[in-house]
Amino acid sequence: MAQYEPAIRRTGAYAQQIDAGLRAHMNSIYGLMGAAMLVTGVVAYVFGQDLLNAMQGQQTLIPVGVLGALFSSPMIYVIMFAPLAIVFLFGAMVNRMNVSAAQTVFWVFAALMGLSLSTIFVRFTGISIAQTFFATAIAFLGLSLYGYTTKTNLSGMGSFLIMGVIGLIVASLINLWLQSSGLQFAVSLLGVLIFAGLTAYDTQRLKSEYVMIAQSGGSAQMLQASAVSGA
């Protein structure tokens, strides 16, 4: 925010130009994110329902052998952690990618997220999944709006929150073997708080990132890559 506010106060015309470009940029980010969520949801639903059907001896769209290879073998751990690996690799390489490559990785990530989430359809009811989705969506929109509108500089939260995410990952890995309900509850509670902070922080960061690119005369391709990365 410290970078954004001074920039738009210099002249009225410049402020309007930055503001219009920022709105278009954020709309692009949320549009991509919404489309990716649709891909994730469809993949999760198709594979989740087929897992249920296979367990009940019913007909499946996906061959039972494929389902078994994905979810009844060590491959399940690859499915679980591949989206996380892509996030870190994408963040490190996005500045060296062209827009087409970035978009390809983005859609692969969305599909893998759906695959990794598909088992929730076996463990939970459709109603509970829908309730959780809408509660999370409302919370996300509220926190993202706060990050977009607040005048408070949230940049100092970034390092602390990322360290918190790493801690959550380590604790989750440990609990795969411990199977502690207490640790699982703690991870869930801390996860909600940490990702709530990240939602507001990242929204503000994306605003500042757009302004830096716009002020430095960055190309349309840089803005497109930034939109994909933000989504």
Disulfide bonds with the S-S distance in Angstrom:
none
